[in-house]
Amino acid sequence: MRCCVLNKCYLSQRLRFRLLDEGDKGQYIALYQSPKVMRNIAPPLSDEDVETAFTTTLKLNKAKGIKQKVWAVHERQDNGFCGIGMAKWKNQSDDVELGLMLVPECNGKDFGTEAVGKIIDIVQADYHITDFQANFQSHHRPVRKILTNLGFAFEEPEIIGGQKMVKAILRDTESQSHKRRILNISAPIG
């Protein structure tokens, strides 16, 4: 189990999070080249594009400034790889865009709500951010459910790049953070 010695780990009820590193390359590539995973995001990436994306992600994870952070997400019970979670700062502001990609085997287990809730907690604790957004295709009901459970509000859909997209906004408050903890979406950091 590669995790908590050199790389800070975060724990939720059933999941473990650590910054993505070189050892995650195979899983990262598999996610970004899977038609099933990418069907509601974008076309799967080519070999060249996924290599570039992975290298860029690692550089941003190591950078001193805060532009983007990407975490590997694993099940705590069996250390199985679940996917990756992302926080991306928008235009050097205090507004952070969230993203999550899960391997198909982890869908339907409510890991999405738990993972996004914990990423919000991590960003709040480590970077003192309270404003979040997520963008998704309007027909993607599981994402809407996750974001609804976490208290996001939804703007009217817009056509972006030929897709009907919805922007979800969360201006997080102490009461919403408390609600996530009561729902056991997030557990104390190990």
C-alpha positions as CSV (number, residue, x, y, z in Angstrom):
1,M,0.0,0.0,0.0
2,R,1.7,3.2,-1.3
3,C,0.3,6.1,0.7
4,C,0.8,7.9,3.8
5,V,4.5,7.9,4.5
6,L,5.7,10.5,2.0
7,N,2.4,11.6,0.6
8,K,-0.3,13.0,2.9
9,C,-3.4,10.8,3.0
10,Y,-7.0,11.7,3.7
11,L,-9.7,9.3,4.8
12,S,-13.4,9.3,4.4
13,Q,-15.7,6.5,5.7
14,R,-14.8,4.0,3.0
15,L,-12.2,5.7,0.8
16,R,-8.6,6.9,1.0
17,F,-7.2,9.8,-1.0
18,R,-3.6,10.8,-1.8
19,L,-2.1,13.0,-4.5
20,L,-1.7,11.2,-7.8
21,D,1.9,10.1,-8.4
22,E,4.0,8.2,-11.0
23,G,2.8,4.8,-9.8
24,D,-0.8,5.7,-10.8
25,K,0.0,6.0,-14.5
26,G,-1.5,2.8,-15.7
27,Q,-4.8,3.4,-13.9
28,Y,-4.9,7.1,-15.1
29,I,-4.4,6.0,-18.7
30,A,-7.0,3.3,-18.4
31,L,-9.6,5.8,-17.1
32,Y,-8.9,8.4,-19.8
33,Q,-8.9,5.9,-22.6
34,S,-12.0,4.0,-21.5
35,P,-15.0,4.7,-23.7
36,K,-17.4,3.8,-20.8
37,V,-15.7,6.2,-18.3
38,M,-15.4,9.0,-20.8
39,R,-18.8,8.7,-22.5
40,N,-20.2,11.7,-20.5
41,I,-17.0,13.7,-20.3
42,A,-15.3,13.8,-23.7
43,P,-13.9,11.4,-26.3
44,P,-11.3,9.0,-24.9
45,L,-7.8,10.4,-25.2
46,S,-5.2,9.2,-27.7
47,D,-1.9,7.7,-26.4
48,E,-0.1,10.9,-27.0
49,D,-2.8,13.1,-25.3
50,V,-3.1,10.9,-22.2
51,E,0.7,10.9,-21.8
52,T,0.7,14.7,-22.0
53,A,-2.2,15.0,-19.6
54,F,-0.6,12.6,-17.0
55,T,2.7,14.5,-17.1
56,T,0.9,17.9,-16.7
57,T,-1.1,16.5,-13.8
58,L,2.0,15.3,-12.0
59,K,3.7,18.7,-12.5
60,L,0.6,20.6,-11.2
61,N,0.4,18.2,-8.2
62,K,4.1,19.1,-7.3
63,A,3.8,22.8,-8.1
64,K,4.0,25.2,-5.2
65,G,1.1,27.4,-6.5
66,I,-2.4,26.1,-6.5
67,K,-3.8,25.6,-10.0
68,Q,-4.9,22.0,-9.8
69,K,-4.7,19.0,-7.5
70,V,-5.6,15.4,-8.5
71,W,-6.0,12.6,-6.0
72,A,-5.9,8.9,-6.5
73,V,-9.0,7.4,-4.7
74,H,-8.8,3.9,-3.2
75,E,-11.2,1.7,-1.2
76,R,-10.0,1.6,2.4
77,Q,-11.1,-2.0,2.9
78,D,-9.2,-3.7,0.1
79,N,-7.0,-0.9,-1.3
80,G,-8.9,-1.3,-4.7
81,F,-8.4,1.6,-7.1
82,C,-11.7,3.5,-7.5
83,G,-10.7,6.5,-9.6
84,I,-9.4,10.0,-9.4
85,G,-10.7,13.3,-8.0
86,M,-9.8,16.8,-9.0
87,A,-9.9,20.3,-7.8
88,K,-9.0,23.0,-10.3
89,W,-8.7,26.7,-9.4
90,K,-10.5,28.9,-11.9
91,N,-8.6,31.9,-13.1
92,Q,-6.5,32.4,-9.9
93,S,-9.7,33.0,-8.0
94,D,-11.2,31.4,-4.9
95,D,-13.6,29.4,-7.1
96,V,-12.7,25.7,-7.5
97,E,-14.0,23.3,-10.1
98,L,-14.4,19.8,-8.9
99,G,-14.2,16.6,-11.0
100,L,-14.4,12.9,-10.4
101,M,-13.8,9.8,-12.5
102,L,-14.6,6.4,-11.1
103,V,-13.8,3.0,-12.6
104,P,-17.1,1.3,-13.7
105,E,-16.9,-1.3,-10.9
106,C,-17.2,1.5,-8.3
107,N,-20.3,3.0,-9.7
108,G,-23.6,2.5,-7.9
109,K,-21.9,2.2,-4.4
110,D,-22.5,5.9,-3.5
111,F,-18.7,6.4,-3.7
112,G,-19.3,9.5,-5.8
113,T,-21.0,11.4,-3.1
114,E,-18.5,10.3,-0.5
115,A,-15.5,11.2,-2.8
116,V,-16.7,14.6,-3.9
117,G,-17.7,15.5,-0.3
118,K,-14.2,14.6,1.0
119,I,-12.5,16.5,-1.8
120,I,-14.6,19.6,-0.7
121,D,-13.4,19.0,2.9
122,I,-9.8,18.6,1.8
123,V,-9.8,21.8,-0.3
124,Q,-11.6,23.7,2.6
125,A,-9.1,22.5,5.2
126,D,-5.9,22.8,3.2
127,Y,-6.6,25.8,1.0
128,H,-9.4,27.7,2.8
129,I,-11.7,27.6,-0.2
130,T,-15.5,27.7,0.2
131,D,-16.8,28.2,-3.4
132,F,-17.1,25.2,-5.7
133,Q,-18.5,24.4,-9.1
134,A,-19.0,21.3,-11.2
135,N,-19.9,21.1,-14.9
136,F,-21.7,18.1,-16.3
137,Q,-23.9,17.0,-19.2
138,S,-27.5,17.8,-18.5
139,H,-28.6,14.1,-19.0
140,H,-26.1,12.7,-16.5
141,R,-28.5,12.0,-13.6
142,P,-25.9,10.3,-11.3
143,V,-23.8,13.4,-11.2
144,R,-26.9,15.6,-10.5
145,K,-27.8,13.3,-7.6
146,I,-24.3,13.5,-6.1
147,L,-24.2,17.2,-6.3
148,T,-27.8,17.6,-5.0
149,N,-26.9,15.4,-2.0
150,L,-24.0,17.8,-1.3
151,G,-26.1,21.0,-1.5
152,F,-25.1,22.3,-4.9
153,A,-27.5,24.7,-6.7
154,F,-27.9,24.3,-10.5
155,E,-27.9,26.9,-13.2
156,E,-29.9,26.6,-16.4
157,P,-28.3,24.3,-19.0
158,E,-26.2,25.9,-21.7
159,I,-24.9,24.6,-25.0
160,I,-21.1,24.3,-24.7
161,G,-19.1,22.6,-27.4
162,G,-22.3,21.1,-28.8
163,Q,-23.3,19.6,-25.5
164,K,-26.1,20.6,-23.2
165,M,-24.1,21.4,-20.0
166,V,-25.2,22.3,-16.5
167,K,-23.1,24.3,-14.1
168,A,-23.6,23.4,-10.4
169,I,-22.5,25.9,-7.7
170,L,-21.8,25.4,-4.0
171,R,-21.1,28.3,-1.7
172,D,-20.2,26.1,1.2
173,T,-21.1,27.1,4.7
174,E,-20.4,25.6,8.1
175,S,-23.9,24.1,8.2
176,Q,-23.4,22.3,4.9
177,S,-20.0,20.9,6.1
178,H,-21.7,19.7,9.2
179,K,-24.5,18.1,7.2
180,R,-21.9,16.1,5.2
181,R,-20.3,14.8,8.4
182,I,-23.7,13.8,9.8
183,L,-24.5,11.9,6.6
184,N,-21.2,10.0,7.1
185,I,-19.9,11.2,3.7
186,S,-16.8,12.4,5.4
187,A,-14.8,11.0,8.3
188,P,-12.1,12.8,10.3
189,I,-8.7,12.9,8.6
190,G,-6.6,9.9,9.8
